[in-house]
């Protein structure tokens, strides 16, 4: 009696897909973070007593976001390149294992 195929992915395949998902969502996250200063650019509201954002603070925020996105994308690209380097061999062996299970 043979066991049915497992529903769960192998750990390497799962991590590779999650990294690809992170790479896809990174530009959207960057856009959302870049829109934050627009929310802070409102004029001073007397009832809330919140001052408008200063231009220098907005510039620092934008450059910090760009630097953060650059660092995250650098490490994400390195991890994805490492997966691609060792990936095809693992994928071929896993496909062969699945064919023998069937």
C-alpha positions as CSV (number, residue, x, y, z in Angstrom):
1,X,0.0,0.0,0.0
2,X,1.5,3.3,-1.1
3,X,1.1,6.5,0.8
4,X,-0.7,9.4,-1.0
5,X,1.4,12.3,-2.1
6,X,2.1,14.8,0.7
7,X,0.1,18.1,0.5
8,X,3.0,20.1,2.0
9,X,5.9,21.5,-0.1
10,X,9.5,20.7,0.7
11,X,11.1,23.2,2.9
12,X,13.4,24.6,0.2
13,X,10.6,25.0,-2.3
14,X,8.4,26.7,0.4
15,X,11.2,29.2,1.3
16,X,11.9,29.9,-2.4
17,X,8.3,30.7,-3.0
18,X,8.0,33.0,0.1
19,X,11.2,34.9,-1.0
20,X,9.6,35.3,-4.5
21,X,6.5,36.6,-2.8
22,X,8.5,39.0,-0.7
23,X,10.3,40.3,-3.9
24,X,6.9,40.9,-5.5
25,X,5.4,42.8,-2.6
26,X,8.6,44.9,-1.9
27,X,7.7,47.6,-4.5
28,X,4.2,47.9,-3.1
29,X,5.6,48.3,0.4
30,X,8.0,51.0,-0.9
31,X,5.1,52.9,-2.5
32,X,3.1,52.7,0.7
33,X,6.0,54.0,2.7
34,X,6.6,56.8,0.3
35,X,3.0,58.0,0.7
36,X,3.4,58.4,4.4
37,X,4.9,61.9,4.1
38,X,1.9,63.0,2.1
39,X,-0.3,62.2,5.1
40,X,2.0,64.3,7.3
41,X,2.1,67.3,5.0
42,X,-1.3,68.5,6.1
43,X,-1.5,71.9,7.6
44,X,-1.5,72.4,11.4
45,X,-4.8,71.4,12.9
46,X,-5.7,73.6,15.8
47,X,-7.9,71.0,17.4
48,X,-5.4,68.2,17.3
49,X,-2.4,70.4,18.0
50,X,-0.2,68.5,15.5
51,X,2.4,70.5,13.5
52,X,2.9,69.9,9.8
53,X,5.9,67.8,8.8
54,X,9.1,69.7,8.1
55,X,10.7,69.3,4.7
56,X,14.0,68.2,6.2
57,X,12.3,65.4,8.2
58,X,10.4,64.3,5.1
59,X,13.6,64.2,3.1
60,X,15.3,62.1,5.8
61,X,12.3,59.8,5.9
62,X,12.4,59.3,2.1
63,X,16.1,58.6,2.1
64,X,15.8,56.2,5.0
65,X,13.0,54.4,3.2
66,X,15.1,54.2,0.0
67,X,18.1,52.9,2.0
68,X,16.0,50.4,3.8
69,X,14.4,49.1,0.6
70,X,17.9,48.9,-1.0
71,X,19.2,46.8,1.9
72,X,16.2,44.5,2.0
73,X,16.3,44.0,-1.8
74,X,20.1,43.3,-1.7
75,X,19.7,40.5,0.9
76,X,16.6,39.2,-0.8
77,X,18.4,39.0,-4.2
78,X,21.4,37.3,-2.6
79,X,19.1,34.7,-1.0
80,X,17.2,34.1,-4.3
81,X,20.5,33.8,-6.2
82,X,21.7,31.2,-3.7
83,X,18.4,29.3,-4.2
84,X,18.8,29.4,-7.9
85,X,22.3,28.1,-7.7
86,X,21.4,25.1,-5.7
87,X,17.8,24.9,-6.8
88,X,17.8,23.1,-10.1
89,X,19.7,20.0,-8.7
90,X,17.3,19.8,-5.7
91,X,14.3,20.3,-8.0
92,X,15.4,17.5,-10.3
93,X,16.0,15.0,-7.5
94,X,12.7,15.9,-5.9
95,X,10.9,15.3,-9.2
96,X,12.6,12.0,-9.6
97,X,11.6,11.0,-6.1
98,X,8.0,11.9,-6.8
99,X,8.0,9.9,-10.1
100,X,9.2,6.8,-8.2
101,X,6.5,7.3,-5.6
102,X,3.8,7.2,-8.1
